[in-house]
Amino acid sequence: MLQDAVAHYGAGRATEAGTLCGDILTANPDHVPALHLSAVIAFVTDRAAEGAVLLNRVFSLDPHHGPAFATLGDALAVKGEHEGAVAAFQRGVTLRPQDAGLQVKLGVALCDLLRFDEAETAFRRAIALDGSLTRARFNLAVALGALQRPVEAEQAYREVIARDPAYRGVWLNLGNALTDQKKLDAAVTAYRRGLAAEPDHPGLQSGLGAALYRQGRLEDAVVHYRRAIALDPDNLAPQRLLAMVLHELGEREEAVRIYRQVSARDPSDHVILNNLGAALFELGQVDDAIACAELALALKPDYAAAHTNLGIIFEAQNLVEAAVAAHRRAIELDPLYAKGHANLAVALRNAGEIDAALVASRRAITLDPTQPLAHYNHAHFLLMNGEFEEGFEEYQWRRKSKMLSDGDPVFDEPEWQGEPLAGQTLLLFAEYGLGDAINFVRYVPMLAGSGGRIILQVQPALVSLLRSMLPDVAIFARGEPLPPFDLQLPLLSLPRIFRTTVETIPAATSYLQADATKLARWREALSGVSALKVGVVWAGNARHKGDRQRSLPADAVLPRLVTPGVQLYSLQKEPRPDDAPVLRSLGPDIVDLAPTLGDFADTAAAVCALDLVIAVDTSVAHLAGALGRPVWMLCPYALDWRWLRDRADTPWYPTMRLFRQDRPQAWENVLARMSDELTRLAGGERELLRPHPVAR
């Protein structure tokens, strides 16, 4: 009868098994095997109290009944009494040391208590007793992963797959172990193998999204996060991750919507609140952004990232001291917070504390050597200090940052490292702004003897200007079809290739020339003006990330430059809405040349017909310097690395004078000094046109 009862139970017929056990116990109330099986049946049919009574009866009759301890452990584990479950399984293992199944149960219970090192021992004993136990190998892999031993975990999962490639959860866990090792291609393959069998598995969809995100395939990651959410709408984890990826992709409105949904369902999530604040700030909703960061800090006062976000917002509001204080608070709370140190470095730079900024920046990249933006900013600090060798190496990191390289040309051909070209074709291309292209095109003639063909791709406005300078170089406007080429390199990487130092900057007085015909027309047009002819640019591209520091309103600059004996000419190609009334108010003291300026070839000819250019740090200042024309530049405090520190001259342009701020945002003294020197220049002190290479 007992054998029949066991057979029924094994076949899933618990009622029939229970009936037979009842018949046995009616005939023999002390029949231990029947009591034990009855207890098991009671537990699995949700009659835990009855099962406990029956187990107690077993133990009273046979205190060393090993299987009963296994049943007790199972019952306690179901109730969440994990300590008791472990004790029961340990007693069972002592009584039945060759029982591999009991070892597995003990290991699982130990995992429930996060005692993974002991669990590993139990699973390994189970495998030693019975090498066919796939479950033991799977659970061993889980324990190894929890012990931060992903290489061993990966191997254990692969052993499971070798025995049973359809084992539930193995592809998900293998993918996770591979992701932990940054084996992202292999992780993507594992998740996809799992999805081939279970396409509607939300965990696999979410895991694949995470691996794709870490590969930089953000749009693909979004697809799989959306699928995971559709499959499991109640799971907030993929929703949080989707919002973060959308945020990084610049889809701020949708990111804000999802952040709000997640926050509504989990108001205690300080991370999401802080991220919501960051996205709102980027949308210009500053007050709401501050409120979110402060609410995140109310929930978790020691949350460093929220202090960092406040610091970033304060910087945008030009609250320099408050920004530095917020960033310092972030790293006080978390001294190992790499992004906190990186943001502190930027804030210190904006506060004029360059040496301290360099220290903070070094700390940031020491803590996290993988962050492109931190390396990029560190490059600026090094280059500003004249440490060109290390600085230009760090500057390479700009190519690894989506934010920094977004919109720049991307090519699949290998990047040139300075080796002989030997008949190959090299494409050089412009990044960033027009001023950068003008500044670094000086290196192109240095490739004349490289043994290869050179193609140069630049912004359309520069093509006609550069063609006369580089007759042996094929010049194309960005957007035009390019001929085949073998290698490629951005212009801004040429200083690294040529191992440029401050002393070896190629600084020919004029490496650009104006078109002779256009220049003759300009000289003819201005021939009747006897006054000092001064071109002025007071603002750059409003989309430049540093525009707030470098550009000035017209009414702050132009009236200060109106001087007897000086005729002002506006070279401002893109006037801002408030500029027109200022120009009108100055009447004949300033002539607006912008309507006559097409591309940079036109601007170059106009500049060469003038006596002096006064400009903020923008492309026209670079153009005047490259043409060898006298140029006075209004120089923000520590904004651009190429102007170095504490110099009134620059090794990049021998004819340029720097009128530097002595502290951030302090333009008044700069404008007053420039106005005074312009008056002296108009009075005949022509030596003021040229820089004196001394620090000030």
Secondary structure, 3 states (H helix, E strand, C coil): CHHHHHHHHHCCCHHHHHHHHHHHHHHCCCCHHHHHHHHHHHHHCCCHHHHHHHHHHHHHHCCCCHHHHHHHHHHHHHCCCHHHHHHHHHHHHHHCCCCHHHHHHHHHHHHHCCCHHHHHHHHHHHHHHCCCCHHHHHHHHHHHHHCCCHHHHHHHHHHHHHHCCCCCCHHHHHHHHHHHCCCHHHHHHHHHHHHHHCCCCHHHHHHHHHHHHHCCCHHHHHHHHHHHHHHCCCCHHHHHHHHHHHHHCCCHHHHHHHHHHHHHHCCCCHHHHHHHHHHHHHCCCHHHHHHHHHHHHHHCCCCHHHHHHHHHHHHHCCCHHHHHHHHHHHHHHCCCCHHHHHHHHHHHHHCCCHHHHHHHHHHHHHHCCCCHHHHHHHHHHHHHCCCHHHHHHHHHHHHHCHHHHCCCCCCCCCECCCCCCCCCEEEEECCCCHHHHHHHHHHHHHHCCCCCEEEEEECHHHHHHHHHHCCCCEEEECCCCCCCCCEEEEHHHHHHHCCCCHHHCCCCCCCCCCCHHHHHHHHHHCCCCCCEEEEEECCCCCCCCCHHHHCCCHHHHHHHHCCCCEEEEECCCCCCCCHHHHHHHHHHHEEECHHHCCCHHHHHHHHHCCCEEEEECCHHHHHHHHCCCCEEEEECCCCCHHHCCCECCCCCCCCEEEEECCCCCCCHHHHHHHHHHHHHHHCCCHHHHCCCCCEC
